[in-house]
């Protein structure tokens, strides 16, 4: 009997058409992890030899450094579109929130993270997020990627009052008030004058998360200035809120080679330095130079409704097949009929290009089987956590199996695949199951990540999320409350008058705002106590709460309601 013999190219073609899963070792270079960051390797060695300091010299637990090596990105920030001003200060633009005090606990990365996110939302929204809750949901990681992971899975942010820094040990309480869908990463500064990337980000987004080493001897108290020539101890994070190119170098001790300083928001309380801010020399050996800086952004939670994910801890490692291009995929099962709207992934390169393919009704274990529902391609111009909108919503049915496959090219980087991967020293819980995440060198031959290379990735998953939901509805703006008193013959009536402005971002004629809903609760009561106080028409931007007692103090929420009944996130205010 004659045997059927197929050339290698035909085998690959058949596998590509069928979307079969197979091991790649015989045809392609074996996938491997990117090297860990030098700081994380030093941390591992210090722990192994018992030399890792449990606390900084300020008495706070020493944070774990980021495991992701980004030294190759140093100096890759794009040139600004226009000339940058010599001075810039977010404090003067109502783009900062009050300075907080991390004492008596640790967590400078938590405060820098929310210093950035709260600044992004200003001046339209003045929110106070809970560092305590983020500390718990990030498993106390203390580094950028751990915080991004908690925010990207929609466990944070929650309001400070629901989980206060000093009053809630376990971080319990509160519901998510925003969705973090995009975080811009700014490449490490190459030298003292490589500042355009950070400056442009401050102007575009608000305060910027950045890391440094806070050696106490480098701080000059009379001038509120700081210049660390090279003391690599006491890892610390701040929010950069501006700069001054002309800040006199004579105000530092010792003096740096030139003028110029970043204006940084610290977490030592408003009584420290210049109402909580200090000036860090451009020539500081570490600020914005030892790791990625970041601009955190957020959108209303009223919009995307479902977060399909297998990577709750976020991107902690990268892998690749030795080439700039690789494929990765996740298989999900729909838990809601809400349509698929977007996909998110991580980029750790100066730029990248993607091709996203969404399949419905797939066969288990075969990420490119079933029916191709949509193909989207594009480019990313900066590293970060990116959410990419699909060209049109994809209908889903409950229990329908679907997949998202990505072809990703990262020029200059041979580790394009972002993964969640357990590493020594991290307190987070890592779990994974066969049939969830897949990797491929060519999009045709796929390997289940959990079983790839023995047990090396048994608790690893691809960092690739899919989001279902609807267009975002934005909260009313400029909510105000005023206490009025009506003096009648035999009694006084106390009235709270609420007023607000419509949000212009809701100006969609096909689905207009038709009314507003007003909720209230006693100011000290939990959020579950909110009750509907009434409604007002779309053009009536005033609401009166009558028959109050003199000592009544309430918290109010006002939401916008669309014609189809969907409701925005609330604007909130209290009559203190």
C-alpha positions as CSV (number, residue, x, y, z in Angstrom):
1,X,0.0,0.0,0.0
2,X,1.3,3.4,-0.9
3,X,1.9,5.8,2.0
4,X,0.6,9.4,1.9
5,X,3.6,11.8,2.2
6,X,3.1,15.5,2.8
7,X,5.8,18.1,2.6
8,X,6.4,20.1,5.8
9,X,4.7,23.2,4.3
10,X,1.5,21.2,3.6
11,X,1.4,20.0,7.2
12,X,1.7,23.6,8.5
13,X,-1.1,24.6,6.1
14,X,-3.4,21.9,7.4
15,X,-2.7,22.7,11.0
16,X,-3.3,26.4,10.3
17,X,-6.7,25.7,8.6
18,X,-7.8,23.3,11.4
19,X,-6.4,25.3,14.3
20,X,-4.8,22.2,15.8
21,X,-2.7,22.3,18.9
22,X,0.8,20.8,18.7
23,X,4.2,21.0,20.3
24,X,6.6,23.3,18.4
25,X,10.0,22.1,19.5
26,X,10.9,20.2,16.3
27,X,10.0,23.1,14.0
28,X,10.7,26.3,15.9
29,X,13.0,27.6,18.7
30,X,11.7,26.7,22.1
31,X,9.9,29.5,23.9
32,X,11.7,30.9,26.9
33,X,11.3,33.6,29.5
34,X,12.8,37.1,29.3
35,X,15.6,37.7,31.8
36,X,14.5,39.0,35.1
37,X,15.4,42.6,36.2
38,X,18.8,43.0,37.8
39,X,17.1,44.5,40.9
40,X,14.8,41.5,41.3
41,X,17.8,39.1,40.9
42,X,19.6,41.1,43.6
43,X,16.5,40.8,45.8
44,X,16.4,37.1,45.3
45,X,20.0,36.7,46.2
46,X,19.7,38.9,49.2
47,X,16.7,36.9,50.5
48,X,18.6,33.7,49.9
49,X,21.7,34.9,51.9
50,X,19.6,36.6,54.6
51,X,20.8,40.1,53.6
52,X,17.5,41.5,52.4
53,X,16.4,44.3,54.8
54,X,13.0,43.7,56.2
55,X,12.5,47.4,56.7
56,X,13.8,50.6,55.2
57,X,15.7,53.1,57.5
58,X,12.4,54.9,57.9
59,X,10.9,51.8,59.5
60,X,8.7,50.7,56.7
61,X,8.7,47.2,55.1
62,X,11.0,47.0,52.1
63,X,9.0,46.7,48.8
64,X,9.8,43.9,46.3
65,X,11.3,45.3,43.1
66,X,9.6,44.7,39.7
67,X,10.7,41.4,38.1
68,X,10.4,42.8,34.6
69,X,13.7,44.1,33.0
70,X,13.1,47.3,31.1
71,X,16.7,48.5,30.7
72,X,16.5,48.0,27.0
73,X,13.8,50.7,26.8
74,X,15.9,53.4,28.4
75,X,15.9,56.6,26.4
76,X,13.1,55.4,24.0
77,X,10.5,58.1,24.8
78,X,9.1,59.8,21.7
79,X,9.9,63.4,21.0
80,X,7.2,65.9,22.1
81,X,4.9,67.2,19.5
82,X,5.5,70.8,20.5
83,X,8.1,72.8,22.5
84,X,7.7,72.1,26.3
85,X,7.4,75.0,28.7
86,X,10.4,75.7,31.1
87,X,8.0,75.4,34.1
88,X,4.8,73.5,34.7
89,X,2.9,72.9,37.9
90,X,-0.2,70.8,38.2
91,X,-1.0,72.4,41.6
92,X,-1.8,75.6,39.8
93,X,-4.1,73.9,37.4
94,X,-6.4,72.2,39.9
95,X,-5.0,68.8,38.7
96,X,-3.8,67.4,42.1
97,X,-5.6,65.9,45.1
98,X,-4.7,66.4,48.8
99,X,-1.3,65.0,50.0
100,X,-1.7,61.9,52.1
101,X,0.4,60.3,54.9
102,X,1.5,56.7,54.5
103,X,2.5,56.5,58.2
104,X,2.5,54.2,60.1
105,X,2.4,51.7,57.3
106,X,4.3,51.2,54.1
107,X,3.1,51.6,50.5
108,X,4.7,54.4,48.6
109,X,3.9,52.7,45.3
110,X,0.2,52.7,46.3
111,X,0.2,56.4,47.0
112,X,2.1,57.2,43.8
113,X,-0.4,55.1,41.8
114,X,-3.4,56.9,43.1
115,X,-1.6,60.2,43.1
116,X,-1.4,59.6,39.3
117,X,-5.0,58.3,38.8
118,X,-6.7,60.9,41.0
119,X,-4.8,63.6,39.1
120,X,-5.9,62.3,35.7
121,X,-9.5,62.6,36.7
122,X,-9.1,66.2,38.0
123,X,-10.5,68.9,37.7
124,X,-13.8,67.3,36.6
125,X,-13.8,64.8,39.4
126,X,-12.2,65.0,42.8
127,X,-12.0,61.5,44.1
128,X,-10.1,59.9,47.0
129,X,-9.1,56.2,46.3
130,X,-8.3,53.6,49.0
131,X,-4.6,52.7,49.1
132,X,-5.4,50.2,51.8
133,X,-7.7,48.3,49.5
134,X,-5.2,48.3,46.7
135,X,-2.5,47.1,49.1
136,X,-4.6,44.0,49.8
137,X,-5.8,43.3,46.3
138,X,-2.2,43.6,44.9
139,X,-1.1,41.1,47.6
140,X,1.3,43.8,48.9
141,X,3.5,43.5,45.9
142,X,4.7,47.1,46.2
143,X,5.7,47.5,42.6
144,X,4.1,48.9,39.5
145,X,3.0,45.7,37.7
146,X,1.3,44.4,40.9
147,X,-0.8,47.6,41.2
148,X,-1.6,47.5,37.5
149,X,-2.8,43.9,37.8
150,X,-5.2,44.7,40.6
151,X,-6.6,47.7,38.8
152,X,-6.9,45.9,35.4
153,X,-8.9,43.1,36.9
154,X,-11.4,45.7,38.3
155,X,-10.8,45.0,42.0
156,X,-9.8,48.6,42.4
157,X,-10.1,51.6,42.8
158,X,-12.6,51.9,45.7
159,X,-13.4,55.0,47.7
160,X,-11.1,55.8,50.6
161,X,-14.0,56.0,53.0
162,X,-14.9,52.4,52.3
163,X,-11.5,51.1,53.2
164,X,-9.5,53.7,55.1
165,X,-5.7,53.5,55.3
166,X,-5.6,53.4,59.1
167,X,-8.9,51.8,60.0
168,X,-9.3,48.7,57.9
169,X,-6.6,46.1,58.3
170,X,-7.9,43.6,55.8
171,X,-8.8,46.1,53.0
172,X,-12.4,45.0,53.1
173,X,-15.4,47.1,51.8
174,X,-16.3,49.2,48.9
175,X,-17.2,48.7,45.3
176,X,-15.2,49.7,42.2
177,X,-15.9,53.2,41.2
178,X,-13.8,53.4,37.9
179,X,-12.4,50.9,35.4
180,X,-8.7,51.2,34.6
181,X,-8.4,50.3,30.9
182,X,-5.2,52.0,29.9
183,X,-1.9,52.7,31.7
184,X,0.9,54.5,29.8
185,X,4.4,53.3,30.6
186,X,7.2,55.9,30.2
187,X,10.6,54.6,29.4
188,X,13.4,55.1,31.9
189,X,15.3,58.3,31.5
190,X,18.7,57.8,29.8
191,X,20.4,60.8,31.5
192,X,19.6,63.9,33.4
193,X,18.2,65.8,30.4
194,X,16.2,63.0,29.0
195,X,13.0,64.4,30.4
196,X,10.7,65.0,27.5
197,X,8.8,61.7,28.0
198,X,7.8,62.4,31.6
199,X,7.1,66.1,30.9
200,X,4.8,65.3,27.9
201,X,2.9,62.7,30.0
202,X,2.4,65.1,32.9
203,X,0.9,67.6,30.5
204,X,-1.3,65.0,28.7
205,X,-2.5,63.0,31.6
206,X,-1.6,64.6,35.0
207,X,0.7,63.4,37.8
208,X,3.1,60.5,36.8
209,X,4.0,57.5,39.0
210,X,7.8,57.3,39.2
211,X,10.4,55.4,41.3
212,X,13.5,56.5,43.1
213,X,15.7,55.7,46.1
214,X,14.9,58.0,49.1
215,X,18.2,58.3,51.0
216,X,17.5,60.6,53.9
217,X,20.9,62.3,53.6
218,X,20.1,63.4,50.1
219,X,17.2,65.6,51.3
220,X,17.8,69.3,51.9
221,X,15.1,70.5,54.3
222,X,15.5,74.3,54.1
223,X,15.1,74.2,50.3
224,X,12.7,71.2,50.1
225,X,15.1,69.8,47.6
226,X,16.5,66.3,47.0
227,X,19.5,65.0,45.1
228,X,20.7,61.4,45.4
229,X,24.1,61.0,43.7
230,X,24.1,57.2,44.0
231,X,22.9,55.7,47.3
232,X,20.8,52.7,46.2
233,X,18.7,52.1,49.3
234,X,15.1,52.7,50.4
235,X,13.1,52.1,47.3
236,X,10.4,54.8,47.1
237,X,7.7,56.0,44.7
238,X,6.3,59.5,44.1
239,X,3.9,61.2,41.8
240,X,5.7,63.8,39.5
241,X,3.4,66.8,39.3
242,X,5.5,69.2,37.3
243,X,9.0,70.7,36.8
244,X,11.1,73.8,36.9
245,X,14.0,73.9,34.4
246,X,15.5,76.9,36.3
247,X,15.5,75.5,39.8
248,X,18.8,76.6,41.1
249,X,21.4,73.8,41.6
250,X,22.7,75.7,44.6
251,X,19.6,74.7,46.5
252,X,20.7,71.1,46.6
253,X,23.4,69.6,48.8
254,X,25.6,68.4,47.4
255,X,25.2,70.4,44.3
256,X,24.4,68.6,41.0
257,X,26.1,69.5,37.7
258,X,23.2,71.7,36.5
259,X,19.9,73.4,37.3
260,X,16.4,71.9,37.0
261,X,14.1,69.8,39.2
262,X,10.9,67.8,39.0
263,X,8.1,68.8,41.4
264,X,7.1,65.6,43.2
265,X,4.1,64.7,45.4
266,X,5.2,62.6,48.3
267,X,3.2,60.5,50.8
268,X,4.6,61.9,54.1
269,X,1.6,64.1,54.8
270,X,0.9,67.8,54.0
271,X,3.1,69.0,56.9
272,X,6.3,67.7,55.3
273,X,8.5,69.8,52.9
274,X,6.4,72.2,50.8
275,X,2.9,71.1,51.8
276,X,3.9,67.6,51.0
277,X,5.8,68.3,47.7
278,X,9.5,68.5,47.2
279,X,12.0,69.2,44.3
280,X,14.1,66.4,42.9
281,X,17.1,67.3,40.8
282,X,17.1,66.3,37.1
283,X,20.5,64.9,37.9
284,X,19.2,62.5,40.6
285,X,20.7,59.1,39.8
286,X,17.4,57.2,40.2
287,X,14.2,59.2,39.8
288,X,12.5,57.9,36.6
289,X,15.7,56.1,35.7
290,X,15.6,52.8,37.5
291,X,12.3,51.6,36.3
292,X,9.2,52.5,34.2
293,X,7.2,55.5,35.1
294,X,3.5,55.4,34.5
295,X,0.4,57.5,33.8
296,X,-2.8,55.9,35.1
297,X,-6.1,56.6,33.5
298,X,-9.7,55.4,34.1
299,X,-13.2,55.5,32.6
300,X,-16.6,55.2,34.2
301,X,-17.6,51.7,35.4
302,X,-20.9,52.2,33.6
303,X,-20.0,50.9,30.2
304,X,-18.0,47.7,30.0
305,X,-19.8,45.1,32.1
306,X,-17.8,41.8,31.8
307,X,-14.1,41.3,32.2
308,X,-13.1,37.9,30.8
309,X,-9.6,37.1,32.1
310,X,-7.2,34.4,33.2
311,X,-4.5,36.7,34.6
312,X,-5.8,38.4,37.8
313,X,-2.3,39.3,39.0
314,X,-1.2,41.0,35.8
315,X,1.9,40.8,33.7
316,X,4.9,39.6,35.7
317,X,7.0,37.9,33.0
318,X,7.4,37.9,29.2
319,X,8.3,35.1,26.8
320,X,9.0,34.5,23.2
321,X,10.3,32.1,20.5
322,X,13.5,34.1,19.8
323,X,11.7,36.3,17.2
324,X,10.1,39.7,17.3
325,X,6.7,38.2,16.3
326,X,4.7,35.6,18.3
327,X,1.1,34.6,18.7
328,X,-0.9,34.1,21.9
329,X,-4.5,33.3,22.7
330,X,-7.1,32.8,25.4
331,X,-10.3,30.8,25.4
332,X,-13.3,32.0,27.4
333,X,-16.9,31.1,28.0
334,X,-19.5,33.8,28.0
335,X,-21.3,34.4,31.2
336,X,-23.5,37.2,29.9
337,X,-25.4,38.0,26.7
338,X,-23.6,41.4,26.6
339,X,-21.7,41.9,23.4
340,X,-17.9,41.7,23.2
341,X,-16.5,45.3,22.8
342,X,-12.7,45.3,23.4
343,X,-9.5,43.4,24.1
344,X,-6.5,44.4,26.3
345,X,-2.9,43.4,26.4
346,X,0.5,44.6,27.6
347,X,3.3,46.0,25.5
348,X,6.9,46.1,26.8
349,X,8.5,47.6,23.7
350,X,8.9,51.1,22.3
351,X,6.2,50.3,19.8
352,X,4.3,47.3,18.5
353,X,1.8,46.1,15.9
354,X,-1.1,43.7,16.5
355,X,-3.6,41.6,14.7
356,X,-6.5,40.5,16.8
357,X,-8.8,37.6,15.8
358,X,-12.0,36.7,17.7
359,X,-13.6,33.3,17.1
360,X,-17.0,32.1,18.3
361,X,-18.2,28.5,18.9
362,X,-14.7,27.1,19.0
363,X,-13.6,23.6,19.8
364,X,-12.0,23.2,23.2
365,X,-8.2,23.4,23.0
366,X,-8.2,24.9,19.5
367,X,-8.0,28.7,19.8
368,X,-8.4,29.3,16.0
369,X,-11.3,26.9,15.3
370,X,-15.0,27.8,15.1
371,X,-16.2,30.9,13.2
372,X,-14.0,34.0,12.7
373,X,-16.2,36.8,14.1
374,X,-13.8,39.8,13.6
375,X,-10.2,40.7,12.7
376,X,-8.7,44.0,13.9
377,X,-5.2,45.3,13.3
378,X,-3.3,48.3,14.3
379,X,-0.2,49.7,16.0
380,X,0.8,50.9,19.5
381,X,3.2,53.8,19.9
382,X,4.2,53.4,23.5
383,X,4.7,50.7,26.1
384,X,1.8,50.1,28.6
385,X,-1.4,48.3,29.4
386,X,-3.6,48.9,26.4
387,X,-7.3,48.3,25.7
388,X,-8.2,48.1,22.0
389,X,-11.7,48.6,20.8
390,X,-13.2,46.1,18.4
391,X,-14.5,47.6,15.1
392,X,-18.1,46.6,16.1
393,X,-19.7,44.7,19.0
394,X,-19.7,40.9,18.7
395,X,-22.9,39.2,19.9
396,X,-22.5,36.5,22.6
397,X,-24.8,34.0,24.2
398,X,-24.5,32.7,27.7
399,X,-22.2,29.6,27.8
400,X,-20.9,30.3,24.3
401,X,-17.3,29.5,24.0
402,X,-15.1,32.1,22.2
403,X,-11.4,32.9,21.8
404,X,-9.2,35.9,21.3
405,X,-6.0,35.2,19.3
406,X,-3.3,37.9,18.8
407,X,-0.4,38.1,16.4
408,X,2.0,40.6,18.1
409,X,5.2,42.1,16.7
410,X,7.5,44.1,19.0
411,X,10.5,45.5,17.0
412,X,13.7,45.2,18.8
413,X,12.3,42.8,21.4
414,X,12.1,39.0,21.1
415,X,9.7,38.4,24.1
416,X,6.4,39.7,22.8
417,X,4.1,37.4,24.9
418,X,3.0,38.9,28.2
419,X,2.2,36.3,30.9
420,X,1.2,36.0,34.5
421,X,3.9,33.8,36.0
422,X,4.6,32.9,39.7
423,X,8.0,34.1,41.0
424,X,9.7,33.7,44.4
425,X,8.8,36.3,47.0
426,X,5.4,37.2,45.6
427,X,2.5,36.7,47.9
428,X,-0.2,36.6,45.2
429,X,-2.0,33.3,44.5
430,X,-1.4,31.8,41.0
431,X,-3.7,29.3,39.4
432,X,-4.1,28.1,35.8
433,X,-5.9,25.2,34.1
434,X,-5.4,23.4,30.8
435,X,-7.4,24.8,27.9
436,X,-7.2,28.5,28.9
437,X,-4.0,30.0,27.5
438,X,-2.1,29.1,24.3
439,X,1.1,30.3,22.6
440,X,2.3,29.8,19.1
441,X,5.3,30.9,16.9
442,X,3.2,31.2,13.8
443,X,-0.5,31.1,14.5
444,X,-0.8,27.6,13.2
445,X,0.8,25.3,15.6
446,X,-0.4,26.0,19.2
447,X,0.7,24.9,22.6
448,X,-1.3,24.9,25.8
449,X,0.8,27.1,28.1
450,X,0.0,25.1,31.2
451,X,1.5,21.9,29.8
452,X,4.3,23.6,27.7
453,X,7.8,22.5,28.8
454,X,6.7,20.1,31.5
455,X,5.5,21.9,34.6
456,X,7.4,25.1,34.0
457,X,4.2,27.1,33.3
458,X,1.7,25.0,35.3
459,X,0.5,28.1,37.1
460,X,0.9,30.6,34.2
461,X,-1.6,32.3,31.9
462,X,-1.4,34.7,29.0
463,X,-2.1,38.3,29.8
464,X,-5.0,38.9,27.4
465,X,-8.4,40.1,28.5
466,X,-11.7,40.5,26.6
467,X,-14.4,43.0,27.6
468,X,-18.1,42.9,27.0
469,X,-20.6,45.8,27.5
470,X,-21.9,48.9,26.0
471,X,-20.9,52.6,25.3
472,X,-19.8,54.4,28.4
473,X,-22.3,56.8,30.2
474,X,-20.6,59.7,31.9
475,X,-21.6,61.1,35.3
476,X,-23.1,64.6,35.7
477,X,-20.6,67.3,36.3
478,X,-20.2,70.0,39.0
479,X,-22.6,68.5,41.5
480,X,-23.2,71.0,44.4
481,X,-25.4,70.9,47.5
482,X,-26.6,74.0,49.5
483,X,-28.5,74.1,52.8
484,X,-31.6,76.4,52.7
485,X,-33.8,77.4,55.6
486,X,-37.5,78.3,55.2
487,X,-38.8,80.4,58.1
488,X,-42.5,79.6,58.6
489,X,-44.7,81.0,61.3
490,X,-44.4,78.0,63.7
491,X,-41.4,76.1,62.4
492,X,-38.3,76.1,60.2
493,X,-38.0,73.8,57.2
494,X,-34.5,72.7,56.3
495,X,-33.9,72.0,52.6
496,X,-30.9,70.7,50.6
497,X,-30.8,72.1,47.1
498,X,-28.8,70.0,44.6
499,X,-27.6,71.3,41.2
500,X,-25.4,69.9,38.5
501,X,-24.4,70.2,34.9
502,X,-24.9,67.8,32.0
503,X,-21.8,65.9,30.8
504,X,-21.1,66.9,27.2
505,X,-19.5,63.5,26.6
506,X,-23.1,62.0,26.7
507,X,-24.2,64.1,23.7
508,X,-25.4,61.1,21.6
509,X,-28.6,62.0,19.7
510,X,-29.3,58.4,19.0
511,X,-29.3,57.5,22.7
512,X,-29.9,60.7,24.7
513,X,-30.0,61.3,28.5
514,X,-33.7,61.5,29.3
515,X,-33.6,62.1,33.1
516,X,-31.5,62.1,36.3
517,X,-31.9,60.0,39.4
518,X,-31.1,61.4,42.8
519,X,-30.2,59.0,45.7
520,X,-29.4,59.8,49.4
521,X,-28.3,58.2,52.6
522,X,-27.2,59.5,56.1
523,X,-23.7,60.6,55.8
524,X,-22.3,58.0,58.2
525,X,-24.3,55.0,56.7
526,X,-22.8,52.4,54.4
527,X,-23.3,52.7,50.7
528,X,-25.9,50.0,50.8
529,X,-28.2,52.5,52.6
530,X,-28.6,54.7,49.5
531,X,-32.3,55.2,48.6
532,X,-34.0,56.8,45.6
533,X,-35.0,60.4,46.6
534,X,-36.5,61.2,43.2
535,X,-35.9,62.0,39.6
536,X,-35.7,65.1,37.4
537,X,-36.1,65.7,33.7
538,X,-33.2,66.0,31.3
539,X,-33.4,69.8,31.3
540,X,-34.1,70.2,35.0
541,X,-30.7,70.3,36.7
542,X,-31.9,71.2,40.2
543,X,-33.5,69.0,42.9
544,X,-34.8,69.9,46.3
545,X,-34.7,67.5,49.3
546,X,-37.3,68.9,51.8
547,X,-38.5,68.4,55.3
548,X,-35.0,67.9,56.8
549,X,-34.1,68.5,60.4
550,X,-31.4,71.0,61.3
551,X,-28.8,68.3,62.1
552,X,-29.5,66.1,59.1
553,X,-26.4,65.4,57.1
554,X,-26.7,63.4,53.9
555,X,-24.6,62.0,51.1
556,X,-26.2,62.4,47.7
557,X,-25.7,60.7,44.4
558,X,-26.9,61.9,41.0
559,X,-26.9,59.6,37.9
560,X,-27.7,60.2,34.2
561,X,-30.3,57.8,32.7
562,X,-30.4,57.0,29.0
563,X,-33.5,56.4,26.9
564,X,-32.9,52.6,27.1
565,X,-32.8,52.7,30.9
566,X,-29.0,52.4,31.4
567,X,-27.6,54.5,34.2
568,X,-24.3,56.3,34.6
569,X,-21.9,56.1,37.5
570,X,-23.0,58.5,40.2
571,X,-21.6,62.0,41.0
572,X,-21.4,62.1,44.8
573,X,-21.4,64.9,47.4
574,X,-22.1,65.3,51.1
575,X,-23.5,68.3,53.0
576,X,-20.8,68.4,55.7
